């Protein structure tokens, strides 16, 4: 009876830890998705700002009578575009790295929960076997033989 209670307690504890790990993993996966979404929004904002900066620079140069389709004005426009795209891509990369870190942590939380459940099953089986065999260790039970105690019942036959 005591063994059954110990086994039940071990299983309940392991199951609770597995559920907690799963819940933590769900939160971390949601965080990963949020990191990706935020990075996409920040990258879109960078691109929008760069587009405005390029437009303002072209308008200012054209207003001064400069041909913006060739030479230095074109090189400046291309440089602004290149730098802006690099910044947008770095923003996306940073968001992806953060998302992957969160996903890795989610995977770890799930693994810890599953491991706790597995350990609780082993503990429950151990508790039941100790109860079944009267607290004897497995070695003691395995080595039990009627021939080791008393006389051999088959001797002389």
MOPE-V322607 format. One line per field, one symbol per residue. ss: DSSP state (H for helix, E for strand, - for the rest). burial: 1 if it has 24 or more other ideal C-beta (glycine too) atoms within 12 Angstrom, else 0. A space follows every 50 residues. Layout:
ss: ???
burial: ???
This chain:
ss: -HHHHHHHHHHHHHHHHHHHHHHHHHHHHHHHHHHHHHHHHHHHHHHHHH HHHHHHHHHHHHH-------HHHHHHHHHHHHHHHHHHHHHHHHHHHHHH HHHHHHHHHHHHHHHHHHHHHHHHHHHHHHHH-----HHHHH-------- -------
burial: 00000010011001001100110110011011001100100110011001 00010011001000000100001000100100010011001100100110 01101100110010011001001100100000000000000000000000 0000000
